[in-house]
Amino acid sequence: MSNQMEKRTLFSIIANEETTNSFLITGIGNINKKAEKNYFITTDTTSVDDIKNKFISFTKRDDIAIIIIAQNIADRIRHVIDAYDEIYPSIVEIPTKESKYKPQNDSLMKRAERILSGE
Protein backbone atom coordinates (compact mmCIF):
# COMPACT_ATOMS: atom_id res chain seq x y z
CA MET A 1 0.00 0.00 0.00
CA SER A 2 1.33 3.45 -0.87
CA ASN A 3 2.49 5.77 1.89
CA GLN A 4 -0.19 8.26 0.82
CA MET A 5 -2.96 5.72 1.44
CA GLU A 6 -1.55 4.53 4.76
CA LYS A 7 -2.26 7.98 6.24
CA ARG A 8 -5.77 8.19 4.81
CA THR A 9 -7.83 6.35 7.38
CA LEU A 10 -10.79 8.67 7.94
CA PHE A 11 -14.14 9.34 6.39
CA SER A 12 -15.51 12.86 6.58
CA ILE A 13 -19.13 13.94 6.32
CA ILE A 14 -20.86 17.13 5.21
CA ALA A 15 -24.60 16.93 5.75
CA ASN A 16 -27.55 17.99 7.86
CA GLU A 17 -27.59 17.22 11.57
CA GLU A 18 -29.66 14.02 11.36
CA THR A 19 -27.55 12.49 8.59
CA THR A 20 -24.27 13.54 10.21
CA ASN A 21 -25.29 12.19 13.61
CA SER A 22 -26.29 8.89 12.00
CA PHE A 23 -22.75 8.51 10.69
CA LEU A 24 -21.16 9.74 13.92
CA ILE A 25 -22.87 7.06 16.00
CA THR A 26 -21.19 4.46 13.79
CA GLY A 27 -17.87 5.75 15.10
CA ILE A 28 -16.50 7.76 12.18
CA GLY A 29 -16.21 10.98 14.17
CA ASN A 30 -12.70 12.23 14.82
CA ILE A 31 -11.01 15.34 16.15
CA ASN A 32 -7.30 15.47 15.34
CA LYS A 33 -4.42 17.06 17.28
CA LYS A 34 -5.12 20.39 15.58
CA ALA A 35 -8.73 20.23 16.91
CA GLU A 36 -10.05 19.74 13.35
CA LYS A 37 -13.26 17.72 13.12
CA ASN A 38 -13.86 15.34 10.23
CA TYR A 39 -17.52 16.35 9.99
CA PHE A 40 -19.50 19.47 9.22
CA ILE A 41 -23.16 19.89 10.11
CA THR A 42 -25.14 22.10 7.76
CA THR A 43 -28.48 23.84 8.08
CA ASP A 44 -30.66 25.77 5.66
CA THR A 45 -28.83 28.91 6.72
CA THR A 46 -25.28 27.58 6.25
CA SER A 47 -23.64 29.77 3.64
CA VAL A 48 -22.31 28.42 0.36
CA ASP A 49 -18.91 29.87 1.28
CA ASP A 50 -18.85 27.95 4.58
CA ILE A 51 -19.74 24.70 2.80
CA LYS A 52 -17.20 25.33 0.05
CA ASN A 53 -14.44 26.20 2.53
CA LYS A 54 -15.10 23.10 4.63
CA PHE A 55 -15.15 20.88 1.52
CA ILE A 56 -11.84 22.34 0.34
CA SER A 57 -10.30 21.93 3.80
CA PHE A 58 -11.33 18.25 3.80
CA THR A 59 -9.78 17.73 0.35
CA LYS A 60 -6.47 19.13 1.60
CA ARG A 61 -6.21 16.89 4.66
CA ASP A 62 -3.90 13.91 4.24
CA ASP A 63 -5.80 11.76 6.76
CA ILE A 64 -9.15 11.70 4.92
CA ALA A 65 -9.80 8.93 2.38
CA ILE A 66 -13.47 9.60 1.56
CA ILE A 67 -15.67 12.66 1.80
CA ILE A 68 -19.34 11.79 2.19
CA ILE A 69 -21.57 14.71 1.25
CA ALA A 70 -25.33 14.96 1.13
CA GLN A 71 -26.28 15.45 -2.51
CA ASN A 72 -28.52 18.44 -1.79
CA ILE A 73 -25.52 20.10 -0.10
CA ALA A 74 -23.22 19.06 -2.95
CA ASP A 75 -25.62 20.73 -5.37
CA ARG A 76 -25.04 24.03 -3.54
CA ILE A 77 -21.29 23.82 -4.34
CA ARG A 78 -21.62 21.79 -7.55
CA HIS A 79 -19.11 23.97 -9.42
CA VAL A 80 -16.45 23.20 -6.80
CA ILE A 81 -17.18 19.47 -6.70
CA ASP A 82 -17.26 19.14 -10.49
CA ALA A 83 -13.90 20.91 -10.71
CA TYR A 84 -12.33 18.53 -8.15
CA ASP A 85 -10.36 15.88 -10.04
CA GLU A 86 -8.11 14.24 -7.46
CA ILE A 87 -8.35 10.55 -6.63
CA TYR A 88 -7.98 11.08 -2.88
CA PRO A 89 -10.01 11.86 -1.02
CA SER A 90 -12.82 10.34 -3.04
CA ILE A 91 -16.20 12.07 -3.02
CA VAL A 92 -19.38 10.09 -2.36
CA GLU A 93 -22.76 11.81 -2.63
CA ILE A 94 -25.65 10.42 -0.64
CA PRO A 95 -29.38 11.17 -0.47
CA THR A 96 -31.08 12.43 2.66
CA LYS A 97 -34.62 12.16 3.93
CA GLU A 98 -35.32 15.61 2.52
CA SER A 99 -33.93 14.99 -0.96
CA LYS A 100 -34.04 12.12 -3.42
CA TYR A 101 -30.88 10.83 -5.04
CA LYS A 102 -30.28 12.27 -8.52
CA PRO A 103 -27.71 10.15 -10.37
CA GLN A 104 -27.41 12.77 -13.13
CA ASN A 105 -25.98 15.21 -10.53
CA ASP A 106 -23.61 12.76 -8.82
CA SER A 107 -19.94 13.66 -9.44
CA LEU A 108 -18.86 10.03 -9.10
CA MET A 109 -21.40 8.93 -11.71
CA LYS A 110 -20.30 11.73 -14.04
CA ARG A 111 -16.67 10.68 -13.64
CA ALA A 112 -17.55 7.04 -14.36
CA GLU A 113 -19.45 8.08 -17.51
CA ARG A 114 -16.44 10.09 -18.74
CA ILE A 115 -14.11 7.13 -18.18
CA LEU A 116 -16.45 4.65 -19.84
CA SER A 117 -17.07 6.94 -22.81
CA GLY A 118 -13.33 7.48 -23.31
CA GLU A 119 -13.36 11.24 -22.76
Secondary structure, 3 states (H helix, E strand, C coil): CCHHHHHCCEEEEEEEHHHHHHHHHHHHCCECCCCCECEEEECCCCCHHHHHHHHHHHHHCCCEEEEEEEHHHHHHCHHHHHHCCCCCCEEEEECECCECCCCCCCHHHHHHHHHHHCC
